[in-house]
Structure formats: structure tokens, C-alpha cells
Amino acid sequence: MEQLVSISVVVCPIALYAWSNYSKKRDEKKEKQKQLLERLVEHRDFPRLKEFQKALNSIPLIFSESKEVLDALKEFEFAMDQRIGFEREKLGNLFKIMYTYLGLEANFDVIYLTKNSKF
């Protein structure tokens, strides 16, 4: 019984520290993701601007663990490159997937959100 108490005295603080450190890193990453989404939405009317492109280029790093976000990014970039007329729809879809991934309410109309975007 003494050994169990001794082990608990050593293991519990280590486990608590590890969990605390993990939680802090997760929260910091989530905050970076929200800030990136905010920058994208701020510049959504002019997707060819340097600020928008810089934020767009950060998505693979900041959202690396989300296949859905990365797939939506690929679709948007393809639409931008090909100029096939679906740019607004693909940008709105990217925003919606990012909102959902971050657990934010996505109660917006995709068409409204991207209606002034100049492609």
C-alpha cells in the first residue's frame, strides 16, 4: 500500500503537468486558427490581395490536422486557378468548413458572406 501511495505522489503531478501542457498547446492552436479565419473573413471581398493570399497560404500549416479544411482549400484554389465561376461558392464552403471545425456557429448564408468578393 505504501508503494502505491509513493507512486501516486510521483505520477499524479507529472500527469497533471502533461495534461496542462497539452491543453495549453491545444488552446493556443485553436486561437491561431480563429485568428486566421478572422483575417480571411476580413479580406474576403478582395481575395487577390496580398493579406488574403498570405492568410490563405497559412491554412495548410494552421489546419494541418483537418482533412476537410485542406480539401476545401484545394477546391477553392482550383476554382481560382481555373476561373470556372465557382470561386464564391468554394470560398463560402471553405469558410463554413472552417467555422464548423472550430465549433463556431455557421449561421450565415454563404452567398451573403461572399457576395462582394472580387475575383
RODO-2510 file (C-alpha; in nm, 4 decimals, decimal comma):
residues 119
     n   res          X          Y          Z
     1     m     0,0000     0,0000     0,0000
     2     e     0,2859     0,2376     0,0789
     3     q     0,4327     0,1764    -0,2641
     4     l     0,1028     0,2667    -0,4271
     5     v     0,0885     0,5941    -0,2351
     6     s     0,4511     0,6694    -0,3226
     7     i     0,3883     0,6029    -0,6899
     8     s     0,0744     0,8191    -0,6843
     9     v     0,2641     1,1054    -0,5242
    10     v     0,5127     1,0987    -0,8136
    11     v     0,2863     1,0068    -1,1059
    12     c    -0,0106     1,2373    -1,0382
    13     p     0,1840     1,5666    -1,0568
    14     i     0,3601     1,4503    -1,3729
    15     a     0,0302     1,3503    -1,5352
    16     l    -0,1291     1,6796    -1,4289
    17     y     0,1619     1,8771    -1,5746
    18     a     0,1466     1,6814    -1,9023
    19     w    -0,2299     1,7353    -1,9332
    20     s    -0,1960     2,1041    -1,8515
    21     n     0,0769     2,1464    -2,1109
    22     y    -0,1266     1,9590    -2,3739
    23     s    -0,4373     2,1683    -2,3010
    24     k    -0,2424     2,4918    -2,3250
    25     k    -0,0938     2,3981    -2,6632
    26     r    -0,4339     2,2865    -2,7939
    27     d    -0,5933     2,6143    -2,6824
    28     e    -0,3135     2,8192    -2,8411
    29     k    -0,3552     2,6343    -3,1704
    30     k    -0,7318     2,6863    -3,1619
    31     e    -0,6753     3,0598    -3,1035
    32     k    -0,4357     3,0781    -3,4021
    33     q    -0,6967     2,9025    -3,6159
    34     k    -0,9650     3,1513    -3,5116
    35     q    -0,7335     3,4448    -3,5834
    36     l    -0,6561     3,3058    -3,9282
    37     l    -1,0250     3,2637    -4,0059
    38     e    -1,0832     3,6195    -3,8866
    39     r    -0,8141     3,7535    -4,1232
    40     l    -0,9637     3,5610    -4,4150
    41     v    -1,3140     3,6902    -4,3478
    42     e    -1,1831     4,0466    -4,3057
    43     h    -1,0305     4,0395    -4,6537
    44     r    -1,2908     3,8188    -4,8248
    45     d    -1,4038     4,0946    -5,0609
    46     f    -1,0610     4,1057    -5,2254
    47     p    -0,9194     3,7514    -5,2422
    48     r    -0,6354     3,8608    -5,4684
    49     l    -0,4947     4,0999    -5,2056
    50     k    -0,1608     4,0148    -5,0511
    51     e    -0,3125     3,9962    -4,6991
    52     f    -0,5750     3,7454    -4,8083
    53     q    -0,3220     3,5356    -5,0002
    54     k    -0,0847     3,5346    -4,7029
    55     a    -0,3627     3,4109    -4,4736
    56     l    -0,4709     3,1545    -4,7333
    57     n    -0,1149     3,0232    -4,7563
    58     s    -0,1143     2,9696    -4,3783
    59     i    -0,4085     2,7291    -4,3839
    60     p    -0,2053     2,4106    -4,4533
    61     l     0,0139     2,4792    -4,1511
    62     i    -0,2511     2,6044    -3,9082
    63     f    -0,5206     2,3500    -4,0070
    64     s    -0,2856     2,0611    -4,0902
    65     e    -0,4899     1,8075    -3,8922
    66     s    -0,8184     1,8816    -4,0719
    67     k    -0,8601     1,6937    -4,3980
    68     e    -1,1949     1,8668    -4,4578
    69     v    -1,0424     2,2155    -4,4373
    70     l    -0,7487     2,1178    -4,6584
    71     d    -0,9815     1,9611    -4,9177
    72     a    -1,1991     2,2751    -4,9213
    73     l    -0,8848     2,4860    -4,9656
    74     k    -0,7784     2,2741    -5,2639
    75     e    -1,1215     2,3134    -5,4223
    76     f    -1,1157     2,6897    -5,3736
    77     e    -0,7632     2,7256    -5,5115
    78     f    -0,8539     2,5095    -5,8118
    79     a    -1,1578     2,7284    -5,8801
    80     m    -0,9407     3,0413    -5,8514
    81     d    -0,6776     2,8998    -6,0879
    82     q    -0,9259     2,7731    -6,3442
    83     r    -1,1635     3,0708    -6,3174
    84     i    -1,4578     2,8394    -6,3724
    85     g    -1,7127     3,0612    -6,1998
    86     f    -1,7455     2,8746    -5,8712
    87     e    -1,4990     3,0865    -5,6742
    88     r    -1,7593     3,2443    -5,4443
    89     e    -1,9239     2,9116    -5,3709
    90     k    -1,5896     2,7437    -5,2946
    91     l    -1,4744     3,0329    -5,0740
    92     g    -1,8015     3,0226    -4,8819
    93     n    -1,7682     2,6465    -4,8440
    94     l    -1,4132     2,6901    -4,7097
    95     f    -1,5375     2,9408    -4,4521
    96     k    -1,8261     2,7177    -4,3497
    97     i    -1,5982     2,4149    -4,3008
    98     m    -1,3503     2,6237    -4,1000
    99     y    -1,6325     2,7573    -3,8796
   100     t    -1,7625     2,4053    -3,8218
   101     y    -1,4166     2,2679    -3,7466
   102     l    -1,3639     2,5400    -3,4838
   103     g    -1,7016     2,4667    -3,3260
   104     l    -1,8361     2,8106    -3,4159
   105     e    -2,1926     2,8692    -3,5209
   106     a    -2,2021     2,8846    -3,9000
   107     n    -2,5420     3,0509    -3,9174
   108     f    -2,4694     3,2587    -4,2218
   109     d    -2,5646     3,2499    -4,5836
   110     v    -2,2603     3,1550    -4,7912
   111     i    -2,3832     3,3707    -5,0790
   112     y    -2,4197     3,6718    -4,8487
   113     l    -2,0768     3,6196    -4,6963
   114     t    -1,9030     3,6177    -5,0351
   115     k    -2,1343     3,8366    -5,2436
   116     n    -1,8889     4,1290    -5,2667
   117     s    -1,5807     3,9184    -5,3367
   118     k    -1,3973     4,0486    -5,6427
   119     f    -1,2437     3,7598    -5,8327
***
